[in-house]
Amino acid sequence: MGHLEYVLAGSSPPAESAPNMYDSFEEPPLDLTAHICADSLRQSAHEQMRAVGGRLRLLDELESGVIPADATTDAFATATDAEKNVCLFWTAFLKLANLLPPLIEVGADPLYYDSLGLSPLHVAAFSGSVECASYLLSCGADPNYMPRCFAPLHCAAFGNSVQVANLLIARGASVHAAVKYINCEGGLLHCAVRANSAECLKLFISHGVDVNLIEPGGTNAIHLAADLGVKQCLIILLDTPGADPNVRTRVGDRESTALHLAADGGFVECVDLLLSKGADASLKNHRGFTALHLAARSASLECVESLLRKGNADPNAMDFDKRTPLHAAIGKSDSACDIIETLISWGANVNQKDEYGFTPLHLAALDGLSACVETLIYHGADVTTRSKKGNSALNVIARKTPASLAMVTRKLDCAITLHHSQSSNREVELELDFRSILQHCYPREISYLNTFVDEGQKEVLLHPLCSAFLYIKWEKIRKYYVARLFLSFIFVLCLTLYVLTALAHNCYDGSKDMEETIQEQELCQKQSILGDLLRKNPFVIEMQWWVLAGITIFEIFRKVYGIAGYSTVKQYLMQSENIIEWFVIISVFLISYIYTNITYTWQNHVGAFAVLAGWTNLMMMIGQLPVFGTYVAMYQKVQKEFAKLLMAYSCILIGFTISFCVIFPDSSSFANPFMGFITVLTMMIGELNLDLLLNEPDGNDPPVLLEFSAQITYVLFLMFVTVVLMNLLVGIAVHDIQGLRKTAGLSKLVRQTKLISYMELALFNGYLPKCLLKILHSSALVSPQAYRVVLSVKPLNPSEKRLPRDIMMAAYDIAKMRKQYGHTISSSGSTTGAYSCFKKYESNNDSGYREYGYSGLGSIHARLDETSEHVRQLTQEVKELKKLINAQQLVIQQALVGAMDRP
């Protein structure tokens, strides 16, 4: 198959993820291994021999002892100088001190070194051969000989050769020589730490090497020991008088302490040791990370616990991006959830936002880490919180880890508990704890549930706890909406009266005895008591407008006040009721008489549209009431479907319109295309004008062909538009209405939620006086005080009226089941205790609770009881059968014994 290319369909969107908090924290690559070891020296000797074209068997013979000391001269008589030098290097490595003099006598150079700058003295120091080192020094080798990277004392440190190191120091070797290897800059202490040479480390410290000294590489020996997790060396270093565990590294602009390095590596023993020696767990590095950030990042639960317990680390410490250790703990490791729970148990803020508005829950959801998501939700993470871009955590969870939403439902389940009263009647009490709904949304108590609706998770409203809260909240806030409805009714009514009296019949102009309008007055000229009253008393119309103007000014203040409740102007303008209300408000001033003391014909049309818009908006407001919402929703649904149908079939309607205009040119109904289109719409609903097909008795008959074409066109319209199209619209409407009725319970809760959200938006936007806000809080909030979040009801008491019966019984079923199986909830896994999975057990019931499965819990409970009874009966039968078998076995045994006893 040939090479396939991608289809050109636009560019791919950027990856949806939070900025990486560790993007700029990666340290430069440091080589943390010991560069000199036995294997590397052995390999170097063989590579040198190959490079000079020498004989590798010489190295093997020296190692196996085939060449004795007295035969060295003869063995190397024909060897080249390069072979002799490599063999001298090899002999020093093997600690064959007796072979060094013969090799030097035959011409081997004691100052020879390999590609790393290692001479025979270097490898003798590494091997720990005091004899070889002494002889080479006596032959003129320099104890500070450093042709390239390492001095002999460095090699002694790599090999932990204390005796050779003492010898070299005694011969004048400097204890302050620095390694010159790339990415491995450091001194003797660094070399000893890399090789975990504890004895040499003690020796060098005893000779005055400063353990706090920052080497050219930017670190000291304490940093290196912590980074490598070398506990023994770290103990020696920290036990040195004057050792400072809080010295910072100087690797470029990066500054870290030894505690940072140990925590990042997950070395808990080193972390404990550093803390015991005074390491400060609150210090931050160049990015603002504490050691706790790095321990959480490295998924080291032990280090996290140690820093919290022994180092008193702050679990809410923020880096320069305002991220806490809880943000850092989000990851794919097996211990991530344990670390999250540990941090939260020590007081970590589970809802802390970073510089970009992301909480730990956002990060876990963006990475698709369902276990972390559920753990955070279990411990109180707010799923409705939003980032600076407006993305809620719930939105991300629903898209990337939808199974984790079960934890939200389980949290709601756990807020419903069953108790028995302490009184003598022992009546059952049901407690509903609204903390899970209220704890993140004061004073806009409905914002938690409103977010679920906005993010398409409206089914959660069917949970008994949510339904109960909505019922109580509506009882609290209903009076404010009824008051607004009443004021809007008065406003529209005043507007209607003014338009009818002042504009519709020109009564105001008639009261001024204006000759040019006198013939247009109908109501006011006819024998009407109201007309005479208005003509003789124009101040009545004027008073109507001033009253209307006063109410309108109040409406203007209300609308301006309401703008503050929207986050953007676009969001405000997207609400159709805002556009309609502003149009009505502006129309009040457009239709006024005060400018010229007369009214004009164009004001009549503006007033007519204003009245229509005002009453339409009032209908929409009434439709928001839960009682009438279903009917208005049906109307709006059919309206939308008709608009779609009209757009889809507009071409055929235009076609019939033009055809009728051509066929019936003399008809006033089709005098022009616009009037013809209106006539066609009227004919759609069955108002058919058969006079179009009938000829006048005294008129001239049209040609037969034209008469026949008119009849055909009319019949086609009758069949395809009046019959087919209108029946299609009726069928669609009936189908949609049936669908609305099936989801009426949920739709009612959704409208109730949106309405309460709108009212809270208007009441609590923060611009009212504090005294008025205090009154609103006490009268409109379910929980004006933080400690009043529990509602106790008696579900089995017929006198209990504080909640509807269906809500109470659905909550009772959940509480009863939880009590039977224990009040447990798991923070991990998407299925444990997920009562929300019981859906549609009784599909024949129209209740929304049964659709969601909450009332079905009762039937499930009954089935479980029935199954338990069957199991108990089977167990009893098995016990009886076992007894019967035992009795039969006993009888058989006795019969066998009796038969054997007989002679």
C-alpha positions in Angstrom: 0.0 0.0 0.0 1.4 3.4 -0.9 1.9 6.3 1.4 -1.3 7.8 2.6 -1.8 11.5 3.4 -4.2 13.2 5.7 -7.4 14.8 4.5 -7.2 18.6 4.4 -10.0 19.5 6.8 -8.6 22.3 8.8 -5.9 22.4 11.5 -6.1 20.3 14.6 -7.0 22.1 17.8 -4.4 22.6 20.5 -4.1 19.9 23.2 -6.5 20.5 26.1 -4.3 20.5 29.2 -3.1 22.7 32.0 0.3 24.3 31.8 3.0 21.9 33.1 4.2 23.1 36.5 7.6 21.3 35.9 8.3 22.5 32.3 11.2 24.7 33.5 12.3 22.7 36.4 14.3 20.0 34.7 17.9 20.2 35.9 20.8 19.9 33.5 21.9 16.3 32.9 24.4 15.4 35.6 26.4 12.2 35.4 25.8 10.8 38.9 27.8 7.6 38.5 31.4 7.0 39.5 33.4 7.5 36.3 36.2 5.3 37.5 35.5 1.7 38.4 37.2 -1.7 37.9 35.2 -2.4 34.7 36.0 0.9 33.1 39.7 0.5 33.9 39.8 -3.0 32.5 38.0 -1.9 29.4 40.4 1.1 29.0 43.5 -1.2 29.2 42.2 -3.4 26.5 41.1 -0.5 24.3 44.6 1.0 24.6 46.2 -2.2 23.6 44.0 -2.5 20.5 44.6 1.2 19.7 48.4 0.7 19.5 48.1 -2.6 17.7 49.5 -4.5 20.6 49.1 -8.1 21.7 46.1 -8.6 24.0 47.6 -12.0 25.2 50.2 -10.0 27.1 47.4 -8.6 29.3 45.9 -12.1 29.8 49.4 -13.6 30.6 50.1 -10.9 33.2 46.7 -11.4 34.8 47.0 -15.2 34.9 50.6 -15.1 36.3 52.2 -16.8 33.2 55.0 -14.1 33.1 57.0 -14.3 36.4 59.1 -11.3 37.6 62.4 -12.9 36.6 61.2 -13.6 33.0 59.8 -10.1 32.4 62.9 -8.9 30.5 62.7 -11.8 28.1 59.0 -11.6 27.7 59.1 -8.0 26.7 62.3 -8.1 24.7 60.4 -7.7 21.4 57.5 -5.6 22.7 57.0 -2.1 21.5 57.2 0.9 23.9 53.4 1.3 23.6 52.8 -2.3 24.7 55.2 -1.8 27.6 53.3 1.3 28.7 49.9 -0.4 28.5 51.3 -3.4 30.4 52.7 -1.1 33.1 49.2 0.4 33.4 47.7 -3.1 33.6 50.2 -4.3 36.2 49.5 -1.4 38.5 45.7 -2.1 38.1 46.3 -5.8 39.1 48.5 -4.7 42.1 51.4 -6.7 40.8 54.1 -4.7 42.6 56.9 -7.2 41.8 56.4 -6.7 38.0 56.7 -2.9 38.1 60.5 -2.6 38.4 61.3 -5.0 35.5 58.8 -3.2 33.2 60.2 0.1 34.0 63.7 -1.3 33.5 62.8 -2.5 30.0 61.5 1.0 29.1 57.9 1.4 30.3 57.1 5.0 31.1 55.7 5.6 34.7 54.1 8.8 33.5 52.1 7.2 30.7 48.3 8.0 30.8 45.2 6.8 28.9 42.4 8.8 27.2 41.0 9.9 30.6 44.3 11.0 31.9 44.9 8.0 34.2 48.5 7.0 34.8 49.8 3.8 36.6 49.8 5.9 39.8 46.1 6.6 39.3 45.1 3.0 38.8 47.3 1.9 41.7 45.5 4.4 43.9 42.2 3.1 42.8 43.2 -0.5 43.4 44.4 0.3 46.8 48.0 -1.1 46.3 50.2 0.8 48.7 53.3 -1.0 47.4 52.6 -0.1 43.7 51.8 3.5 44.7 55.0 3.8 46.8 57.2 2.4 44.1 55.7 4.7 41.4 56.2 7.7 43.7 59.8 6.7 44.2 60.2 6.5 40.5 59.3 10.2 40.2 55.5 10.1 39.8 53.8 13.3 41.0 51.1 12.8 43.7 49.3 15.8 42.1 49.8 14.5 38.6 46.6 15.5 36.7 47.1 15.2 32.9 43.4 15.6 32.2 40.5 15.1 34.5 41.5 13.3 37.7 44.3 13.4 40.3 45.6 10.2 42.0 43.7 11.2 45.1 40.5 11.3 43.2 41.1 7.7 42.1 41.8 6.7 45.7 38.4 8.2 46.6 36.7 6.3 43.8 38.2 3.0 45.0 37.8 3.8 48.8 41.5 3.2 49.2 42.2 4.8 52.5 45.8 3.7 52.9 46.8 4.9 49.5 45.0 8.2 50.1 47.0 8.6 53.4 50.2 7.9 51.5 49.4 10.4 48.8 48.5 13.1 51.3 51.7 12.4 53.2 53.6 12.8 49.9 52.0 16.2 49.3 48.8 15.5 47.4 46.4 18.4 47.6 43.0 17.7 49.2 41.5 20.6 47.3 42.1 19.4 43.8 38.9 19.6 41.6 37.8 17.2 39.0 37.7 18.7 35.5 35.3 16.2 33.9 32.3 17.6 32.0 29.1 17.5 34.1 31.0 16.0 37.0 32.8 19.0 38.4 33.7 18.6 42.1 36.3 17.8 44.6 37.4 14.9 46.7 34.2 14.8 48.7 32.2 14.5 45.5 34.3 11.6 44.3 34.0 9.8 47.6 30.2 10.4 47.7 29.8 9.1 44.1 31.6 5.9 45.0 30.0 5.7 48.4 33.5 5.7 49.9 32.7 6.4 53.5 36.2 5.8 54.9 37.8 8.1 52.4 35.1 10.7 53.1 36.0 10.7 56.8 39.7 11.0 55.9 39.2 14.0 53.6 37.0 15.7 56.2 39.6 15.1 58.9 42.2 16.9 56.6 40.1 20.0 56.5 37.9 19.7 53.4 34.8 22.0 53.8 31.6 20.0 53.5 29.6 23.2 52.8 31.9 24.3 49.9 30.0 24.8 46.7 32.1 23.3 43.9 32.3 24.7 40.4 29.5 22.4 39.3 27.2 24.4 41.7 26.7 21.7 44.4 28.4 20.6 47.5 28.9 17.1 48.9 25.7 17.2 50.9 23.7 18.0 47.8 25.2 15.2 45.9 24.7 12.7 48.8 21.1 13.7 49.1 20.6 13.5 45.3 22.1 10.0 45.1 20.3 8.8 48.3 23.6 7.7 49.8 22.6 7.6 53.5 25.9 6.6 55.0 27.9 9.4 53.4 25.1 11.9 54.2 25.4 10.9 57.9 29.1 11.5 57.9 28.7 14.9 56.1 26.0 16.1 58.4 27.8 15.0 61.5 30.7 17.2 60.6 30.8 20.3 62.8 29.5 23.3 60.9 27.6 21.3 58.3 24.6 23.3 57.0 21.8 21.2 55.4 20.1 24.4 54.1 22.9 25.5 51.7 21.4 26.1 48.2 22.7 24.8 44.9 24.0 27.2 42.3 23.3 25.5 39.0 22.6 28.4 36.8 19.6 30.3 38.2 18.3 27.1 39.9 18.5 27.0 43.7 17.6 23.9 45.7 18.5 22.6 49.1 19.6 19.0 49.9 16.1 18.4 51.2 14.7 19.3 47.8 17.0 16.9 46.1 16.3 14.0 48.5 12.5 14.6 48.3 12.6 14.7 44.5 14.5 11.4 44.4 12.1 9.8 46.9 14.9 8.9 49.4 12.9 8.9 52.7 15.9 7.9 54.8 17.9 10.9 53.6 14.8 13.1 54.1 14.5 11.9 57.7 18.2 12.5 58.3 18.1 16.0 56.9 15.1 16.9 58.9 16.7 15.6 62.1 19.8 17.8 61.4 17.8 20.9 61.0 16.8 21.1 57.3 14.0 23.6 56.8 11.1 22.1 55.0 9.6 25.5 54.2 12.4 26.7 52.0 11.6 27.1 48.3 13.7 26.6 45.2 13.9 28.8 42.1 10.3 27.9 41.1 8.8 28.3 44.5 8.6 24.5 45.1 9.0 23.3 48.7 10.4 19.8 49.4 6.8 18.7 49.8 6.0 19.7 46.3 8.8 17.5 45.0 8.0 14.6 47.2 4.4 14.7 46.0 5.6 15.0 42.4 7.9 12.0 42.8 5.0 9.9 44.2 6.9 9.1 47.4 4.3 8.7 50.1 6.9 8.0 52.7 8.7 11.3 52.0 5.4 13.2 52.1 4.5 11.7 55.5 7.9 12.4 56.8 7.9 16.0 55.7 4.5 16.6 57.2 5.1 14.8 60.4 8.7 15.6 61.2 9.3 18.7 59.1 6.0 20.5 59.8 5.8 21.2 56.1 2.9 23.4 55.0 0.5 21.4 52.9 -0.8 24.6 51.4 2.5 26.2 50.5 2.2 27.7 47.0 4.9 28.0 44.3 5.2 30.9 42.0 2.3 29.6 39.9 0.2 29.4 43.1 0.2 25.6 43.0 0.2 23.5 46.1 1.6 20.1 46.8 -1.8 18.7 46.2 -1.5 19.9 42.6 1.9 18.2 42.4 0.4 14.9 43.7 -1.8 14.5 40.7 -0.3 11.7 38.7 -0.6 8.2 37.3 1.4 6.4 40.1 -0.2 3.8 42.3 0.4 5.9 45.4 -1.1 9.2 44.0 -4.4 8.7 45.7 -2.7 7.8 49.0 -0.6 11.0 48.8 -3.7 13.0 48.0 -5.5 11.6 51.1 -2.5 12.2 53.3 -2.2 15.8 52.2 -5.9 16.5 52.7 -5.8 14.8 56.1 -3.0 17.3 57.1 -5.2 20.3 56.0 -4.5 20.8 52.3 -7.0 23.0 50.6 -8.7 20.7 48.1 -10.1 23.6 46.1 -7.0 25.8 45.9 -6.7 27.5 42.4 -3.4 28.1 40.7 -2.4 31.1 38.5 -4.6 29.8 35.7 -7.6 29.0 37.9 -7.0 25.3 37.8 -7.7 23.2 41.0 -6.2 19.8 41.6 -9.6 18.4 40.3 -9.1 20.2 37.0 -5.6 18.7 36.6 -6.8 15.2 37.5 -9.7 15.4 35.0 -7.6 16.9 32.2 -5.2 13.9 32.5 -8.0 11.4 32.7 -7.0 10.1 36.1 -10.4 8.8 37.3 -9.0 7.5 40.6 -7.6 10.9 41.5 -10.8 12.6 40.4 -12.9 10.3 42.6 -10.6 10.7 45.6 -10.7 14.5 45.3 -14.5 14.5 45.0 -14.8 12.2 48.0 -12.8 14.6 50.1 -14.9 17.7 49.1 -13.5 19.0 45.9 -15.9 21.4 44.2 -16.9 20.1 40.8 -18.5 23.4 39.8 -15.4 25.6 40.2 -14.2 27.2 37.0 -10.8 28.1 35.6 -10.0 31.6 34.3 -11.1 30.5 30.9 -14.5 29.5 32.3 -14.1 25.8 32.1 -15.7 24.0 35.0 -14.2 20.9 36.5 -17.5 19.2 35.9 -17.3 19.9 32.2 -13.9 18.2 32.0 -14.9 15.3 34.1 -18.0 14.6 32.0 -15.9 14.5 28.9 -12.8 12.7 30.1 -13.8 10.6 33.1 -17.6 10.3 33.0 -17.6 7.2 35.2 -16.2 9.4 38.1 -19.6 11.3 38.2 -20.9 8.3 40.2 -18.9 9.6 43.1 -21.0 12.8 43.1 -24.1 10.7 43.4 -22.6 8.6 46.2 -21.8 11.7 48.1 -25.4 12.8 47.7 -26.5 9.4 48.9 -24.4 9.6 52.0 -26.0 12.9 52.9 -29.3 11.1 53.6 -29.3 9.2 56.9 -32.0 7.3 58.8 -32.4 7.6 62.6 -34.8 6.5 65.2 -36.2 9.2 67.5 -35.1 9.0 71.2 -38.7 9.7 72.3 -41.0 7.0 73.5 -42.8 6.6 70.2 -39.5 5.6 68.4 -40.6 7.3 65.2 -38.3 7.1 62.2 -36.5 10.4 61.3 -34.8 11.1 58.0 -32.0 13.6 58.0 -31.0 15.4 54.8 -27.6 17.1 55.0 -27.3 19.8 52.4 -23.6 20.6 53.0 -22.6 18.9 49.7 -24.8 21.4 47.8 -24.2 24.5 49.9 -20.6 24.4 51.0 -19.1 26.0 47.9 -21.8 28.5 46.8 -22.7 31.0 49.5 -24.8 33.2 49.0 -25.9 31.9 45.6 -27.1 28.6 47.0 -28.4 27.2 43.7 -25.1 27.8 41.7 -24.0 24.2 42.5 -27.0 22.6 40.9 -27.2 25.2 38.1 -23.7 24.2 37.0 -24.9 20.6 36.6 -27.7 21.9 34.4 -25.4 24.1 32.3 -23.0 21.2 31.7 -25.7 18.8 30.6 -25.8 16.7 33.7 -29.3 17.8 34.7 -30.3 14.2 35.8 -28.6 14.9 39.1 -31.6 17.1 39.9 -33.7 13.9 40.2 -31.7 12.8 43.3 -34.0 13.2 46.3 -31.5 15.4 48.1 -31.4 17.8 45.2 -35.1 17.7 44.7 -35.7 18.4 48.3 -33.3 21.3 48.3 -35.0 22.8 45.2 -38.4 22.4 46.9 -37.3 24.2 50.0 -35.4 26.9 48.1 -38.4 27.6 45.9 -40.5 28.0 49.0 -38.0 30.6 50.2 -37.6 32.6 47.0 -41.0 32.2 45.4 -42.4 35.4 47.0 -39.8 37.5 45.2 -40.6 36.1 41.8 -44.4 36.5 42.4 -43.7 40.2 43.4 -41.7 40.7 40.2 -44.5 39.1 38.2 -47.0 41.4 39.8 -44.9 44.5 39.0 -44.4 43.4 35.4 -48.2 42.8 35.1 -48.9 46.3 36.4 -46.3 47.8 34.0 -47.7 46.0 30.9 -51.3 46.8 32.0 -50.5 50.5 32.3 -48.7 50.5 28.9 -51.7 48.7 27.4 -54.2 51.3 28.8 -52.1 54.2 27.6 -51.8 52.8 24.1 -55.5 52.0 23.9 -56.7 55.4 25.2 -54.1 57.8 23.9 -53.0 56.2 20.6 -55.4 53.5 19.4 -58.3 56.0 19.0 -56.5 59.3 19.0 -58.4 60.3 22.2 -55.5 62.5 23.3 -55.5 64.5 20.1 -59.3 64.6 20.2 -59.2 66.1 23.6 -57.3 69.0 22.1 -60.0 69.6 19.5 -57.6 69.2 16.6 -59.5 69.4 13.3 -57.1 67.3 11.3 -57.7 64.3 13.6 -61.4 64.8 14.4 -62.5 62.5 11.5 -60.2 59.7 12.7 -61.6 59.5 16.2 -63.8 56.5 16.6 -64.2 55.6 20.2 -63.9 59.2 21.3 -66.5 60.4 18.7 -69.0 57.6 19.2 -71.5 57.7 22.0 -69.1 56.3 24.7 -69.0 57.3 28.3 -65.2 56.5 28.4 -64.7 58.5 25.2 -66.4 61.6 26.5 -64.5 61.3 29.8 -61.2 61.2 28.0 -62.0 64.1 25.7 -63.2 66.3 28.5 -60.4 65.3 30.9 -57.1 65.0 29.0 -55.2 65.0 32.3 -56.4 61.4 32.7 -54.3 60.3 29.7 -51.5 62.5 30.9 -51.6 61.0 34.4 -51.6 57.5 32.8 -48.4 58.3 31.0 -46.7 59.8 34.1 -47.6 56.7 36.1 -46.3 54.6 33.3 -43.1 56.7 33.2 -42.6 56.2 36.9 -43.0 52.4 36.7 -40.7 52.5 33.6 -38.0 54.3 35.5 -38.2 51.7 38.3 -37.8 49.0 35.6 -34.8 50.8 34.2 -33.1 50.8 37.6 -33.9 47.1 37.9 -32.5 46.3 34.5 -29.3 48.3 35.1 -28.9 46.7 38.5 -29.3 43.3 36.9 -26.5 43.8 34.4 -23.9 43.4 37.2 -25.1 39.8 37.6 -23.7 38.8 34.2 -20.1 38.0 33.6 -20.0 39.5 30.0 -22.1 41.8 27.9 -22.5 39.0 25.4 -24.1 36.8 28.0 -26.5 39.6 28.9 -27.5 40.2 25.3 -28.0 36.4 24.7 -31.0 36.5 27.0 -34.1 37.2 24.9 -36.1 38.6 27.8 -33.5 41.3 28.3 -33.8 42.4 24.6 -37.6 42.4 24.8 -37.8 44.3 28.1 -35.4 47.0 26.8 -37.5 47.4 23.7 -40.6 47.9 25.8 -38.9 50.4 28.1 -37.6 52.4 25.1 -41.0 52.3 23.5 -42.6 54.0 26.5 -40.7 57.1 25.7 -41.1 56.9 22.0 -44.9 56.9 22.2 -45.2 59.8 24.6 -47.1 63.0 23.9 -44.9 65.2 26.0 -42.5 66.3 23.2 -45.1 68.1 21.0 -48.3 67.6 23.0 -49.7 65.6 20.1 -49.4 62.0 19.0 -48.5 60.6 15.6 -49.6 57.7 13.5 -46.2 56.0 13.7 -46.5 56.0 17.5 -49.5 53.7 17.1 -47.5 51.1 15.4 -44.6 51.4 17.9 -47.2 51.1 20.7 -48.8 48.1 19.2 -45.5 46.2 19.0 -44.6 47.3 22.5 -47.8 45.9 23.9 -47.4 42.7 22.0 -43.8 42.3 23.3 -44.8 43.2 26.8 -47.5 40.6 27.0 -45.3 38.0 25.3 -42.6 38.6 27.9 -45.1 38.3 30.6 -46.2 34.9 29.2 -42.6 33.8 29.2 -42.2 34.9 32.8 -45.3 33.0 33.8 -44.0 30.0 31.9 -41.0 29.9 34.2 -43.2 29.1 37.1 -43.0 25.3 37.8 -46.8 25.0 37.7 -47.2 26.4 34.2 -43.8 25.7 32.8 -44.8 22.5 31.0 -47.4 24.2 28.9 -45.2 27.1 27.9 -42.4 24.6 27.1 -44.9 22.8 24.8 -45.8 26.1 23.0 -42.1 27.0 22.5 -41.3 23.5 21.3 -44.1 23.6 18.7 -43.0 27.1 17.7 -39.5 26.0 17.0 -40.6 23.0 15.0 -43.0 25.2 13.0 -40.1 27.6 12.2 -38.0 24.6 11.0 -40.8 23.3 8.9 -41.5 26.7 7.4 -37.9 27.1 6.5 -37.7 23.7 5.0 -40.8 24.1 2.9 -40.6 27.8 2.2 -39.7 27.2 -1.4 -42.9 25.4 -2.2 -44.9 28.1 -0.4 -43.2 30.8 -2.5 -43.9 28.8 -5.6 -47.6 28.5 -4.9 -47.7 32.3 -4.0 -46.3 33.3 -7.4 -48.5 30.8 -9.2 -51.6 32.2 -7.6 -50.6 35.8 -8.3 -50.3 34.8 -12.0 -53.4 32.7 -12.2 -55.6 35.1 -10.1 -54.4 38.6 -11.2 -57.7 40.2 -10.5 -58.0 38.9 -6.9 -57.3 41.5 -4.2 -55.8 38.6 -2.1 -53.1 38.1 -4.7 -52.6 41.7 -5.7 -48.9 41.5 -4.9 -46.5 38.7 -3.8 -46.3 39.9 -0.3 -50.1 39.9 0.2 -50.2 36.6 -1.7 -47.8 35.0 0.7 -50.0 36.1 3.6 -53.0 34.6 1.9 -51.2 31.3 1.3 -50.3 31.1 5.0 -53.9 31.7 5.8 -55.0 29.0 3.4 -52.5 26.6 5.0 -54.7 26.4 8.1 -57.8 25.6 6.1 -59.2 29.0 5.4 -59.7 28.2 1.7 -61.3 30.8 -0.6 -63.3 28.8 -3.1 -64.6 32.1 -4.7 -61.3 32.1 -6.5 -62.5 29.2 -8.7 -66.0 30.4 -9.2 -66.9 32.7 -12.1 -69.1 35.7 -11.7 -72.6 35.0 -13.2 -72.6 38.2 -15.3 -68.8 38.1 -16.0 -66.9 36.8 -18.9 -65.7 33.2 -18.5 -61.9 32.8 -18.7 -60.5 30.4 -21.3 -61.1 26.7 -20.5 -57.3 26.1 -20.4 -56.7 28.8 -17.8 -59.7 27.7 -15.8 -58.4 24.1 -15.8 -54.8 25.2 -14.7 -56.2 27.2 -11.9 -58.2 24.3 -10.6 -55.2 22.0 -10.9 -53.0 24.4 -9.0 -55.6 24.9 -6.3 -56.0 21.1 -5.8 -52.3 20.6 -5.6 -52.0 23.3 -2.9 -54.9 21.7 -1.1 -53.2 18.2 -1.1 -49.6 19.1 -0.6 -49.8 22.0 1.8 -53.2 22.1 3.6 -53.4 18.3 4.0 -49.8 16.9 4.0 -47.8 19.8 5.4 -50.2 20.8 8.2 -50.8 17.2 9.2 -47.0 16.7 9.3 -46.8 19.7 11.6 -49.5 18.3 13.9 -47.8 14.9 14.0 -44.5 16.5 14.9 -46.2 18.6 17.6 -47.9 15.6 19.1 -44.7 13.6 19.2 -42.8 16.4 20.8 -45.5 17.1 23.4 -45.5 13.4 24.3 -41.7 13.6 24.7 -42.1 16.6 26.9 -44.7 14.9 29.1 -42.4 11.9 29.6 -39.6 14.2 30.9 -42.0 16.6 32.6 -40.6 15.9 36.1 -37.0 16.6 35.1 -38.0 19.6 32.9 -39.8 21.1 35.9 -36.8 20.8 38.1 -34.5 22.3 35.4 -36.8 25.3 34.9 -37.1 25.7 38.7 -33.3 25.7 39.0 -32.8 28.3 36.2 -35.5 30.5 37.7 -34.0 30.4 41.2 -30.6 31.0 39.7 -32.0 34.1 37.9 -33.6 35.4 41.1 -30.4 34.9 43.1 -28.5 36.7 40.4 -30.8 39.7 40.8 -30.9 39.6 44.6 -27.3 38.9 45.6 -25.1 40.7 43.1 -23.5 42.8 45.8 -24.7 46.3 45.0 -27.5 46.5 47.6 -27.0 48.1 51.0 -25.8 45.7 53.7 -28.9 46.1 55.8 -31.1 45.1 52.8 -28.7 42.2 51.9 -29.0 41.0 55.5 -32.8 40.9 55.2 -32.6 39.1 51.9 -30.2 36.5 53.3 -32.4 35.7 56.2 -35.5 35.4 54.1 -34.3 33.9 50.8 -31.5 31.6 51.9 -32.1 28.0 53.0 -29.0 28.2 55.2 -28.4 31.8 56.3 -26.0 30.4 59.0 -23.3 27.9 58.0 -24.3 25.5 60.7 -27.9 25.2 59.6 -27.6 22.7 56.8 -29.6 19.6 58.0 -33.3 19.0 57.5 -35.0 16.4 59.7 -38.3 15.0 58.5 -40.5 12.1 59.5 -41.2 10.2 56.2 -43.6 7.7 57.7 -45.7 10.3 59.5 -48.8 11.2 57.4 -48.8 14.7 59.0 -45.3 15.5 57.6 -45.9 18.3 55.0 -42.5 20.0 54.8 -41.5 17.9 51.8 -43.6 16.3 49.1 -44.4 12.6 49.7 -42.6 11.3 46.6 -39.4 13.0 47.5 -39.4 11.8 51.1 -40.1 8.2 50.1 -37.3 8.2 47.5 -34.9 9.6 50.1 -36.2 7.0 52.6 -35.5 4.1 50.2 -31.9 5.3 49.7 -31.3 5.7 53.5 -32.9 2.4 54.2 -30.6 0.6 51.8 -27.5 2.4 53.0 -28.4 1.5 56.6 -28.8 -2.2 55.6 -25.5 -2.4 53.9 -23.6 -0.1 56.2 -23.0 3.6 55.9 -19.9 3.1 53.8 -18.5 5.0 50.8 -15.4 4.3 48.9 -13.1 7.0 47.5 -11.8 4.9 44.7 -13.5 2.9 42.0 -16.5 3.9 40.0 -18.9 1.2 41.1 -18.7 0.8 44.9 -22.0 2.1 46.4 -23.2 3.6 43.2 -26.9 3.7 43.9 -27.4 5.9 40.8 -26.9 2.9 38.6 -30.4 1.7 39.4 -32.3 3.2 36.5 -35.7 2.7 35.0 -36.8 -0.2 37.1 -40.4 0.8 36.9 -40.8 2.4 33.4 -44.6 2.5 33.6 -44.4 5.2 36.3 -44.1 8.8 35.0 -42.4 10.1 38.1 -38.9 11.5 37.4 -37.6 9.7 40.5 -38.6 6.3 39.1 -36.9 7.2 35.8 -33.7 7.9 37.6 -34.1 4.8 39.7 -34.5 6.2 43.2 -38.0 4.9 43.8 -36.9 1.6 42.2 -34.7 1.1 45.2 -37.7 0.0 47.2 -38.4 -2.8 44.8 -34.7 -3.8 44.8 -34.8 -3.9 48.6 -37.8 -6.2 48.5 -36.2 -8.5 46.0 -33.1 -8.7 48.2 -35.2 -9.5 51.3 -37.0 -12.2 49.3 -33.6 -13.7 48.1 -32.3 -13.6 51.7 -35.3 -15.5 52.9 -34.8 -18.2 50.2 -31.1 -18.5 51.2 -32.1 -18.9 54.8 -34.6 -21.6 54.0 -32.0 -23.5 51.8 -29.5 -23.2 54.6 -32.0 -24.7 57.1 -32.8 -27.6 54.7 -29.1 -28.3 54.1 -28.6 -28.5 57.9 -31.5 -31.0 58.3 -30.3 -33.1 55.4 -26.8 -33.2 57.0 -28.2 -34.4 60.3 -30.2 -37.1 58.5 -27.1 -38.3 56.6 -25.1 -38.4 59.9 -27.8 -40.5 61.5 -27.8 -42.9 58.6 -24.0 -43.2 58.7 -24.2 -44.0 62.4 -26.8 -46.8 61.8 -24.7 -48.3 59.0 -21.6 -48.3 61.3 -23.4 -50.0 64.1 -24.7 -52.7 61.7 -21.2 -53.3 60.4 -19.8 -53.6 63.9 -22.5 -56.1 64.9 -21.9 -58.2 61.8 -18.2 -58.4 62.5 -18.8 -59.5 66.1 -20.8 -62.5 65.1 -19.0 -65.9 64.9 
